[in-house]
Amino acid sequence: MAVGKTPARIVVLGGGFGGAFTARRLLQRFRGDDSVEISLVNRENYFVFQPMLPEVAAGSIEPSQIANPLRRMLPGVNFYASEVESIDIERRRVQIYAGEGRHLRALPYDHLVVSLGTIVDLSSLPGLSEHSLALKNIGDAFYLRNHVIGCLEQADIETEEEHRRAFTTFVIVGGGFSGVETIGELQEMVELVLPHYRNIRREDVRFVLIHSQERILPEVVPGLGEYAAAELRSRGIEIRLNVKCKAATGEHVFLSDGTTIATRTLVSTVGNAPNPLLKTLPCPLARGRIITDAMLAVPGYAGVWALGDCAAVPMPDGTMYAPTAQNAIRQATTCADNIVATLRGGNRKPFVFGGLGKLASLGARSAVAEILGLRIKGFLAWWMWRTIYLMKLPGLERQIRVALDWTLDLIFQRNIVQLKVFRTEKVDRAHFEPGEAIVTQGELGNRFYIIERGSVEVVRHSPESAPMRLATLGAGEYFGEVALLRDLARTATVRALAPTDVVSLGRGDFAAFAQNLTMLKASFEETLGQRLSEAEVR
């Protein structure tokens, strides 16, 4: 590079399959060339191999084994562990958060690669955002595993039959690859560890797969989908087809066919939505994804490229490529090569890929596979699933570690240690359906509630008389302060009258607010006096 000449700046947004593999290909093509500067922005400092997340959740792979540190994976790339605040295409710069989000930092670019992936958006389904578990990253998988083990621990000591069955009922929403692989792996894990729980009967354990279409795994040919369904059912897994999850609370799942399932575990593999940052761009969108040409360039915006889940890339027949990992990996190669051709001079090439096949693990050493026109099922498909994905896992070190985990899993019993990660109290949100109790009279009070939407009734029960309704509360009103201010058990039951959303504070946070905000403390004391007086009159 000539002295004083500014290098060409390439900024890649996203550290998933699309972004990480684009940056890696660029490093290979520009090796030793200091006329190019490559930067990558990602919230986490690692790349996660998402196809293996269900096995992490089931405990057959340790969480860190499928995470590659991006700094080690991409030596020579300027890495920023940060979130993107905005993209200014007109001024050709990206704004990111720096210093724990205290200020913004601008990253100017000559070429921008947008590969921000998707987010989970369950806002249209009441209660799912608050009460369902996702499986998008390592943290989700780690939490899900601990949650399932925690449910088994609670069920083993629970004396009431109804509550015990709720703890041992596991509901997964979505019958695509993620949902099928998740329920298959979790069912296998529970089956393996169940002998250690002497008070849980095998018939108490229930796994339910909810799917809105006529068959599971609609991405594969019907024959393989039918085999997968039969295999899962043979292991006692219930499959509910043509049914949607309508709403959820902390203790129930409400389905579109009118049925309700009592459960403490709801895993949602649906609700993927484009990153909302894309809506702020002037680029044309198709279903929230950036429209590109066949070369992965964004028409009308020189130097802007998009790929992966956030891009609508046209196929030769005019339809769009599916947002899959194998497409993203190969789009990354095409995108990087086209950037090289643009900077060095050369012909850009269109992205054309027919796909190599589809695989889905069912757990219990069974799977289905569609490879180069061949349809394979059972143990052979499971062996192929593990072999192919092990080869695709970046880094020899990670491949060896995962292979070792799999080998040890064949020899030793599944680990049932529940590693509880405690967090400080914070503001929580929750959703309740009509008739559900938010707090119950006599239980220890540890949270304070503010009603965001809906209405509740406050009812006091007495062994000498019929239940008495003390009050009806609506949006903007609150409850739960009596037990916290007076350090008492709950003096009444609060039950939802309509679909209700609440914001709640833990005891410590509530005490801090009530004691240190004079006006708030006075308001609480006044309300407390009124409610106690009204209760005495009644």
N, C-alpha and C positions, 0 to 999 in steps of 0.2 A: 504494500500500500504506500502511495506517495506520502511524504511528510506533510502533515497538516490536513490531509484529506479525511473527512468524516466517514466512518465505516457505514455500510448499509445496515440499517437496524431492522431486525425481524423480531416481532413480539408475538408469542404464542400464548393464547388464553385457554387454560384448562390443562390438567395433568392426567386425563384419562387416556383411553386407548388412542383417540385421535390426536390430542395435543402432545402427549409424551412421545409417541412414535413419530410424529412429524418432527419434533425437535431432535430426536435421535438420528433420523435420516438426514436432516440438515447438517448435523455435526459430521456425519460420515462424508457428505458431499463437499463440505467446506473445510475439511481437515487441513490445518496448517495455513488457512487463508485468513489473514487478519483484516481483510477489507470488509468482513461481515461480522456483525455482532448479533448473537442470538439470545433472546430473553424468554423466560417462561414464567407465567403467573398461575399459581394454584393455591387454594386455601390450605390444603394439607401439604406437608413436605414429603409426601410419598405417593407413589402410584400403587393402586390396589387392583389386584387381579379378580374382578368381580365374579366370574363364573364359579370360583371356589368359595364364595361367601357362605352358601348353605352348609358346606362341610365345616367351616369355621364355627358356625352356629351350632352344629351338631357335635363339635368337640373332636373330630377326627384330624383336624389340622389346627395348630396353634395360630392365633390371630396374626402375629408378626411375620409368619412365614410367607404370606402372600402380599406383603407390603414391601415395595422397593423404594428406598430413599432416592428421591429425584436428583439430589445433588450428586449421589454416587452413580446413578443410572445415566446422568447427563453431564459428565465432566466437561467444563468449558462453557456451559450455558449460564447466563446470569439468572439465578432463580430467585423469585420473590414469593415467599409464603404469605399470601395476602388475598383479600377479596377484591374483585373489580368493582369500583364505584360507578364508573361511567366510561363510555367510549365516544370520543369526539372524532368522527370520521372527517369532518370538514377541516379541522385543525391537525388531524393525523396524530392523535395522542390518546393514551389510555390513562385514566385516573385510578390509582389504587390506594387502599388504606395503608398507612405506615405508622409505626410506633404504637402498636396496640389500638389502632383506629383513631388516634388523637388528631392526626392530620392527613392530608392527601398528598400523594406524590404523583407527578406526571411522568409517563413513559412515552416519549415520542417514538414514532415508528415510520419506516418506509414501506414495510410489508406487515400486515396484521393477519394472523391466523386465528379465527374464532372457532373454538371447540369446547364450548362451555357445558356440554352435556344437558341433562335434564334435572328437574327438581320434582319433589313429590307434592302434589296439590290435591288434597282431599276436602277442600273447603265446601264442595257441593254436597257432601255427605255428612249430616250432623253427627258429631261425636267422633268421627274417625281420626281427625287430626289430633284430638286430645287423647284418645284411648287405644289406637292401633299402633303396632310396632312395625317399623319399616326394615328393609334389608338392602340398604344402598351402599353402606360402607362398613369398615371394620368395627367401628364403634357400635353400629346396629347389631352386627353379628355377635359381638362379645356380650352386649346387653341381653340379646334374645336368649343366648345359651344360659346365662345366669338367671334370667327370668323363669325359664322352663324348669331348671333345677330348683329354684325357689318355690315354684308351684308344687312340685313333688314333695318338698320338705313340709310345706304347709298342709298338703293333703294327708300326709302321713300322721300328723298330730291332730287333725281336725276330727271332732266327734260328731258333728252334724252331717248326715248323709248328703243333704242338698248342697252344702258348701263344699264338701269334699269332691263331689262330682264336678262342680264348677272349676275347682283347681286343676282337675285332671282332664278337662275338655279344652282342646286346642283347635282354634278355627283359623284357617288360612283363606284369604280372599284373593282370587285370581288363579285361573287354571292354565296359564301360559308356562313358559319354561321356568321362570322364577318361582311361581307358586307350587308347581309340581315338584321341583327339586327340593324346595324348602320343606314341604310336608313329608316327602319321602325320607329325607335325612333326619328330620326331627323324630319321626315315628320310629326309625331304626334306633336312634339314640335312647329314646324312652324305653323301648323294648329291651335294650341291652342293660340298662341300669335299674330297671324295675325290681329285680330280685333283691336289691339292697333296701327296698322300702317295704317292710313286713306288713304294714297296715293298709297298703293299697292293693286292691284286687285288680287283676288284669281286665276284668269286665268293666271296671270303673273308668278306664282310660278310653278317651274318645277323641278321634281326629276327624275333622270335617273340612272338606275342600269346597268352597263356594265359587261357582263359575257361571257367568252370565250367558254363555253360549251353549250350543247343543252338544259339544264334546270338548274334552280337555286337549291341550296341545294342538290348537288349530293350525299351528305353523307347519306341522308334519303331515304326511299322508294319513288318511283316515285309519288304515290298518294299524299303524304304529300307535296312533292315539288311542284306539280301542284296546290294544295290548296294554298300554300304560294304565288305562283305567281299570282293566281286569286285574293287573298286577297289584295296584294299590288297594283295590277292594278285597283281594285275597288276604291282605294283611290287616283287614279290619278298618280301613280308612273309608269314611263316608264321602261320596261325591254328590253334591247337589248341583244339578245342571239347570240352565235357564232360570236362575235365581240370582238376584242382586242383593248386596248388603245395603239396606236402606238407612240404618242409623246404628250407633253404638254408644254404650256407656261403659263405665268401669266394670260392670258385672254382666252385661247382656249384649247380644248382637241381634238386631231386628232385621228380618229378611223381607224381601218384596212379596213373598207368598203368604205373608201374615204370621209366620212362625218366629219364635224367639228362642235363642240358644243362650243358656246361662254359662258363662265362661269368664276366666280371668286372663285369657291369652287370645288376642286377636292380632294376626299378622296380615298386613295389607301389602300385596305386590302389584297393586293397580295404582292409578292416579299419577303416572308419569306425565309431566308437562314441560314444555320448553322453558328455558331460563327466562325469567321476566325481563332481564336486561335487554333481550333481543327486541322487545317492543319499543325501546327507546331509540332504536336505530332507524335511519331513513331508508334502509334497504327493504326491498319487497319481501314479504313473508308468505309462506304457505303453511297453514295450520300452526302458526307460531314459529316455524323454522325458516332460516334464511335461504332464499332461492339462489342457487348457483348455476353456472353453466357446466358443461361436461368436464371442463378443466378444473372445477372447484373454485373458480374465481367468481366474485360477486359482480354481475354486470353493472356498469355505470360507475363503479367505485374502484379505481385503479389501486392495486396493491392490497386489496382486501380479499381474503379467502375464507372459506367456511367448510367444515366437514364434520362427520360424526353425527351424534344425535340431534345437534342443533341446526343441521343443514338439510335442505331439500335438494338432493342431488339427482338429476334426471338420468334415467336409464335409456338405452337406445330405443326402447319402445314408447318412450314418453312418460312412463310412470316413474315413481321415485324409489330410490334404493331404501331398503329397510334399515332402521337405525340399530344395526347389530355390531358386535365387536369385530367380527371378521371383515365386515365392510369398512369399519373405521380404520383398522390397521392398514388395509391396502389403500384406502383413500389418503392416509398419511404419507405413504410413499409417493403417490402421484402428486399430491400437493407440494411436497418438498422438492421433487424433481422439477415441477413447473415453476417454482420460485427460482430455482437454480437457472433454469432456461431463460427466465425473464431477466435475471441479473447478468448472466454471462453471455446471453445471446444463444438462441437455439429454438427449436420447435417444442411448443407445449403439447402434451398428449392428453387425450380425454381419459376419464376414469371408466373402465369397462371391466366388470367382474361378475361372473355368473354364479359364484358361490360354490364352496366345496362340499357343503352338507350341513346337517343339523344334528345335534346331539342333546339328549336330556337324561340326566341321571335320575333314577327312581329310588335310590337308596337300597340297602340290603343286597348289594352287589348285582343290581339289575339296572338296565337302561334301555333306551331306544336310540337308534342312530340311522341317519339317511346320508350315506357317504358316496358321492360320485354315482348316484343312481342305485346303489345297493341299499337294501333295507335290512337292518340288523337289530336284534333284540336280545334281551336277557343278559347273561354273564359276559358274552363276547362283546356286546355293545358297551357294557360297563367298563370292561378292560380297555376298549378303544377310547372311551370318554376320558379315562384317567391318563392314558398314554398321550393322547393328542394335546390335552390341556397342560400336561406337565411339560411337554415340548414347547408350548407357546408361552409358558411362564418365563418372563424375562430374568436372566441372570442364572448362571450355573449354581451359585451358592443357594439361591432360593429353590431351584429344582431339587438339589440334594436334600435340603431340609424338609421339603414337602414329601419327597419319596421316603425319607426316614420316618416321618410322622405316620404315613400310611402303613409302613412296615410294622412299626410298633403297635399300631391300632389292630393289626391282625393277631398280634401276640398277647398283648395285655388288655385288661379291662378298660372300658371307657372311663375317663376321669369325671367324677361327680363333685369336685370341689366347687363351691359357689363363692366366687371372688366378688364380694360386695364392694362397689366403688361408691363411697358416700360423697354427697355434695352438700353445699350449704343451702339453707332454706331459700326459696325464691318464690316469685309469683307464679302460680299455676292456673291453668284454665281447665274446665271440665264441662261436659255436656250430660244432661239427664233427660230421660224420657218421662212422660206422664206416669205417675204412680210410684216412681222410684224414690227411695229415701236418700236424701243428701246427708243428713245427720240423723242419728237414732238416739232417742231418749235413753239415758243411762250410760252411754258410752263416754269414754274419755274425750274431752274436747281439746283438739290440737290444731284446729284451723279456723280462720275467719273468712266469711264468704260475702261477696258483693254480686248482686244479680245483674248480668249484662243484658239478658233477653229472657223473656218468659215470665212465669209466676210460680209461687210456691205457697203452700199452706203450712202453718205452724200448729201442730197438734200435740196436746198433752194427754198421756194415757194414765189411767188410775185403776187400781184393782177393784175399787169400790163403785166406780161409775163408768159410763160410756166415755169414749174418747172425746175431748173437748177441743174445738178449733179456737186457737188463741188469736190468730192473725192470718191475713193474706198479704203477701208481699210481692211487689213487681219490680220492673227494671229500675235500677238506680238505688234500690233499697238493700239493706244488708242484714245479716244474722250471724249467730255464732259467737258474738262478743261476750255474752253472759258467762259462758263456761270459762273463757279465757281471762276475763277481768276478775272474776271471783274464784278462779281456780276450782271450779266445780265440774261434776259430770254434766252431760247434756241434760237440760231440764225439760226438753220437748223434742219431738220428732219433726223434722222439716222435710216435706215431700213435694216433688214437682207436680204442678197441676197441668202444665203444658210443656212442650219441648223447651228446656231451660239451659242457658249457658251461664256459668258463674266464673268469677275470678276469686282465687283464694290465696290467703297468706298463712304461712306457718306461724306457730306460737312465738318464736323468737322475733320474726319480722314484724308481727302484729304488735308485740310489746314495745318494740322500738318506736313504731309510729305512734301508738297510743300514749306513750309516756313523754315523748319529746315534741310532739306537735300539739300546742296548747288548745287550739280551736278544735282539733280532731278529738282530743281527750275529753273536752267539755261536751262535745256532741255525743260521744259514746256514753258518757256518764248520764247525760240527760235521757237518751234513748233507753239506757239500762233501767233508770228509775221509772220511766213510764211503763216499760214492759213488765217489770216486777209488780208495780201497782195494779196494772190491769189484770195480771195473773191472780193477785190476791183477791181482787173484787170478784173475779169469776169463781 
